[in-house]
């Protein structure tokens, strides 16, 4: 009867390493930044080393719940920091292609568009939604992480689900269509071609630029295709843009010469770009695996 506990006690490091990509994925879904997610997972490992392994019946569940609690505490404190953030705040982009050895396990539904919407939820709503709807935890487990009863967690998830459904943008999903639009956008922005940008941008498009006060960026969202085209024709001229995939979303790595400028995530619908999310804050480049290769 004691064999499962003995197995857990003998191999906690092995279990942890096997679960690490999923744990980082959970924490990233809650926090939106890779560095903070990895710190939360490392903190969970430290707590596991101090825990009574014989008292842990489900090591996987314990690690997921503990990581979630830590990430939730960080998210609550991050809310205060983000109120003082210079300009718009965007999630930290994770390059999900072409490198299949990415260290983060992202759920299929944890797209860039989803991450942007999740930023509008309260920490408790975000946690209930991500843990239940994305990673499949039971509300009893979520209640342990949130310090609430399962019924309250169910209501939080339901409210978050409705909010996500109302705010999540609808994008085309055909990779072939994406490729053509992304290439046209990259060519137009890189050459500073205003008229070509107008053709590829939706008239009601929105651009959000995140520089965090570290580098120059638009302090407010830019609305309409015409205004975005003027902005990009100025800042993009002379750039080289390499297509990539950002959190399952079509994107571009932006360079001027050998200097990395940032990463753009594009929302595409009806053959046109409807959203341009431009992350320029260098503190958010931890999840970009091919920057060096792209700059060569």
C-alpha positions as CSV (number, residue, x, y, z in Angstrom):
1,X,0.0,0.0,0.0
2,X,3.0,2.3,0.6
3,X,4.5,1.7,-2.8
4,X,3.0,4.8,-4.6
5,X,4.3,7.1,-1.9
6,X,7.7,5.4,-2.0
7,X,7.8,5.9,-5.8
8,X,6.9,9.6,-5.5
9,X,9.5,10.1,-2.8
10,X,12.2,8.3,-4.9
11,X,11.6,10.3,-8.1
12,X,10.3,13.8,-7.4
13,X,12.9,15.4,-9.6
14,X,12.0,13.1,-12.5
15,X,8.3,13.8,-12.2
16,X,8.9,17.5,-11.9
17,X,11.1,17.6,-15.0
18,X,8.5,15.7,-17.0
19,X,5.8,18.1,-16.0
20,X,7.9,21.3,-16.3
21,X,6.8,22.3,-19.8
22,X,3.1,21.9,-18.8
23,X,3.7,23.8,-15.5
24,X,5.4,26.7,-17.4
25,X,2.5,26.6,-19.8
26,X,0.0,26.9,-17.0
27,X,1.9,29.8,-15.3
28,X,2.4,31.5,-18.7
29,X,-1.4,31.3,-19.3
30,X,-2.0,33.0,-15.9
31,X,0.8,35.6,-16.2
32,X,1.4,36.4,-19.8
33,X,5.2,36.6,-19.3
34,X,7.7,33.7,-19.7
35,X,10.3,34.9,-17.2
36,X,7.7,35.2,-14.4
37,X,6.2,31.8,-15.4
38,X,9.6,30.1,-15.2
39,X,10.2,31.8,-11.8
40,X,6.8,30.5,-10.5
41,X,7.7,26.9,-11.6
42,X,11.1,27.1,-10.0
43,X,9.4,28.3,-6.8
44,X,7.1,25.3,-6.9
45,X,10.1,23.0,-7.2
46,X,11.7,24.6,-4.1
47,X,8.4,24.1,-2.2
48,X,8.3,20.5,-3.3
49,X,11.7,19.9,-1.9
50,X,10.5,21.2,1.5
51,X,7.2,19.3,1.4
52,X,6.3,16.0,3.1
53,X,6.2,13.7,0.0
54,X,4.4,10.9,1.9
55,X,1.5,13.3,2.6
56,X,1.1,14.1,-1.2
57,X,-1.4,11.7,-2.8
58,X,-1.3,13.2,-6.3
59,X,2.1,14.7,-7.1
60,X,1.0,16.0,-10.5
61,X,-2.1,17.7,-9.0
62,X,0.0,19.1,-6.2
63,X,2.5,20.6,-8.6
64,X,-0.1,22.1,-10.8
65,X,-2.1,23.6,-7.9
66,X,1.1,24.9,-6.2
67,X,2.3,26.5,-9.4
68,X,-1.1,28.0,-10.0
69,X,-1.2,29.5,-6.4
70,X,2.3,31.0,-6.9
71,X,1.4,32.4,-10.3
72,X,-1.9,33.9,-9.0
73,X,0.0,35.7,-6.2
74,X,2.4,37.1,-8.8
75,X,-0.5,38.1,-11.1
76,X,-2.2,40.0,-8.3
77,X,1.0,42.0,-7.6
78,X,1.6,42.4,-11.3
79,X,-1.7,44.2,-11.6
80,X,-0.4,47.0,-9.5
81,X,2.8,47.2,-11.5
82,X,0.9,47.3,-14.8
83,X,-1.1,50.2,-13.7
84,X,2.1,52.2,-13.7
85,X,3.4,50.7,-17.0
86,X,4.3,53.2,-19.7
87,X,1.9,52.8,-22.6
88,X,-0.1,49.7,-23.5
89,X,0.8,46.3,-22.0
90,X,0.9,43.3,-24.2
91,X,1.7,39.7,-23.2
92,X,5.2,38.3,-23.8
93,X,5.3,36.6,-27.2
94,X,6.2,33.0,-27.3
95,X,7.6,31.8,-30.7
96,X,5.8,28.5,-31.3
97,X,7.4,27.8,-34.7
98,X,9.6,26.7,-36.3
99,X,11.4,25.4,-33.2
100,X,9.6,22.1,-32.1
101,X,11.8,22.0,-29.0
102,X,10.1,25.0,-27.4
103,X,10.3,24.8,-23.7
104,X,6.7,25.9,-23.1
105,X,3.7,23.7,-23.6
106,X,0.9,25.9,-24.9
107,X,-2.6,24.6,-25.1
108,X,-4.1,24.9,-28.6
109,X,-6.6,27.4,-27.4
110,X,-4.0,29.6,-25.7
111,X,-3.5,31.8,-28.8
112,X,-2.1,35.3,-28.9
113,X,-5.6,36.7,-29.3
114,X,-6.8,34.8,-26.2
115,X,-3.9,36.0,-24.1
116,X,-4.7,39.6,-25.0
117,X,-8.3,39.1,-24.0
118,X,-7.3,37.4,-20.7
119,X,-5.5,40.6,-19.7
120,X,-9.0,42.2,-19.3
121,X,-10.1,39.7,-16.7
122,X,-9.7,39.9,-12.9
123,X,-6.9,37.6,-11.6
124,X,-9.5,35.2,-10.1
125,X,-11.5,35.1,-13.3
126,X,-8.4,34.5,-15.4
127,X,-7.2,31.7,-13.1
128,X,-10.6,29.9,-13.1
129,X,-10.9,30.1,-16.8
130,X,-7.3,29.1,-17.7
131,X,-7.2,26.3,-15.2
132,X,-10.6,24.8,-16.1
133,X,-11.3,25.7,-19.7
134,X,-7.8,25.5,-21.0
135,X,-6.0,23.0,-18.8
136,X,-8.9,20.9,-17.6
137,X,-8.6,21.1,-13.9
138,X,-11.6,20.2,-11.7
139,X,-13.2,23.0,-9.7
140,X,-12.2,21.3,-6.5
141,X,-8.6,21.7,-7.5
142,X,-9.1,25.2,-8.7
143,X,-10.7,26.0,-5.4
144,X,-7.6,24.9,-3.6
145,X,-5.5,27.3,-5.7
146,X,-7.9,30.2,-5.3
147,X,-8.9,29.6,-1.7
148,X,-12.6,29.5,-2.7
149,X,-15.2,26.8,-2.8
150,X,-15.9,24.9,-6.1
151,X,-19.2,26.6,-6.7
152,X,-17.6,30.1,-6.5
153,X,-14.9,29.0,-8.9
154,X,-17.5,27.6,-11.3
155,X,-19.2,31.1,-11.3
156,X,-15.9,32.8,-11.9
157,X,-15.1,30.5,-14.9
158,X,-18.6,31.1,-16.3
159,X,-18.3,34.9,-16.0
160,X,-14.8,34.8,-17.6
161,X,-16.1,32.5,-20.4
162,X,-18.8,34.9,-21.3
163,X,-16.4,37.8,-21.2
164,X,-13.9,36.0,-23.5
165,X,-16.7,35.0,-25.9
166,X,-17.8,38.6,-26.2
167,X,-14.3,40.1,-26.6
168,X,-12.3,37.5,-28.5
169,X,-11.8,38.6,-32.1
170,X,-12.6,36.2,-34.9
171,X,-9.7,35.6,-37.2
172,X,-9.2,33.5,-40.4
173,X,-7.4,30.3,-39.6
174,X,-6.2,29.2,-43.1
175,X,-2.4,29.1,-43.0
176,X,-2.3,29.6,-46.8
177,X,-4.3,32.8,-46.6
178,X,-2.1,33.9,-43.7
179,X,1.1,33.4,-45.6
180,X,0.0,35.6,-48.5
181,X,-1.3,38.4,-46.2
182,X,1.8,38.3,-43.9
183,X,4.2,38.5,-46.9
184,X,2.3,41.4,-48.3
185,X,2.2,43.2,-45.0
186,X,6.0,42.6,-44.4
187,X,6.9,43.9,-47.9
188,X,4.8,47.0,-47.5
189,X,5.9,47.8,-44.0
190,X,9.6,47.1,-44.6
191,X,9.7,49.3,-47.7
192,X,7.5,52.1,-46.1
193,X,5.0,51.7,-49.0
194,X,1.9,53.7,-47.7
195,X,-0.4,52.7,-50.5
196,X,0.5,49.0,-50.2
197,X,-0.1,49.1,-46.5
198,X,-3.5,50.6,-47.1
199,X,-4.4,47.7,-49.4
200,X,-3.4,45.0,-46.8
201,X,-4.8,46.8,-43.7
202,X,-8.5,46.6,-42.8
203,X,-10.0,50.1,-42.6
204,X,-11.0,49.5,-39.0
205,X,-7.7,48.0,-38.0
206,X,-6.1,48.7,-34.6
207,X,-2.4,48.8,-33.8
208,X,-1.1,48.4,-30.2
209,X,2.6,49.1,-29.5
210,X,4.3,48.0,-26.3
211,X,7.6,49.7,-25.5
212,X,7.2,49.8,-21.7
213,X,9.0,53.1,-21.5
214,X,12.3,51.3,-22.5
215,X,12.2,52.0,-26.2
216,X,10.1,54.3,-28.4
217,X,6.5,53.2,-29.1
218,X,3.1,54.6,-29.6
219,X,1.7,55.5,-26.1
220,X,-1.9,54.9,-27.2
221,X,-3.6,52.4,-29.6
222,X,-3.7,53.6,-33.2
223,X,-7.1,53.2,-34.9
224,X,-8.0,53.0,-38.7
225,X,-6.0,51.5,-41.5
226,X,-5.0,54.9,-42.8
227,X,-3.4,56.1,-39.5
228,X,-1.7,52.7,-39.0
229,X,-0.3,52.8,-42.6
230,X,1.2,56.3,-41.9
231,X,2.7,55.1,-38.7
232,X,4.2,52.0,-40.2
233,X,5.4,53.7,-43.3
234,X,7.5,55.9,-41.0
235,X,8.8,53.5,-38.4
236,X,9.0,50.4,-40.7
237,X,10.8,51.8,-43.7
238,X,14.2,50.1,-44.1
239,X,13.2,47.1,-41.9
240,X,13.6,43.4,-42.7
241,X,10.7,41.3,-41.5
242,X,10.9,37.5,-41.1
243,X,7.6,35.5,-40.8
244,X,7.2,33.4,-37.6
245,X,4.4,32.1,-35.4
246,X,3.7,33.9,-32.1
247,X,1.6,31.8,-29.6
248,X,-0.1,30.1,-32.5
249,X,-0.6,33.4,-34.3
250,X,1.0,34.7,-37.6
251,X,3.7,37.1,-36.8
252,X,6.9,38.8,-37.9
253,X,10.4,39.3,-36.4
254,X,11.5,42.9,-37.2
255,X,15.1,43.9,-37.8
256,X,16.9,47.0,-39.0
257,X,20.3,45.8,-40.2
258,X,21.4,43.4,-37.4
259,X,19.5,45.2,-34.7
260,X,16.3,43.4,-33.5
261,X,13.5,45.8,-33.2
262,X,10.6,43.7,-31.9
263,X,8.0,41.2,-32.8
264,X,4.6,41.8,-34.5
265,X,1.5,39.6,-34.0
266,X,-1.1,40.0,-36.7
267,X,-4.8,39.4,-36.7
268,X,-6.1,38.5,-40.1
269,X,-9.7,38.4,-41.3
270,X,-11.2,38.5,-44.8
271,X,-7.7,38.7,-46.4
272,X,-6.8,41.8,-44.5
273,X,-4.9,42.7,-41.3
274,X,-7.3,43.7,-38.6
275,X,-4.9,43.9,-35.6
276,X,-1.2,44.7,-35.3
277,X,0.3,44.0,-31.9
278,X,3.9,45.3,-31.9
279,X,6.0,44.2,-28.9
280,X,9.1,46.4,-28.7
281,X,10.0,46.1,-25.0
282,X,13.3,44.1,-24.9
283,X,12.4,42.7,-21.5
284,X,9.7,40.6,-23.3
285,X,12.0,38.8,-25.8
286,X,12.6,35.7,-23.6
287,X,10.3,33.5,-25.7
288,X,11.8,34.3,-29.1
289,X,14.0,31.4,-30.1
290,X,15.2,32.4,-33.5
291,X,16.3,36.1,-33.1
292,X,20.0,35.3,-33.6
293,X,19.4,33.1,-36.6
294,X,17.0,35.7,-38.1
295,X,19.6,38.5,-37.7
296,X,22.3,36.8,-39.7
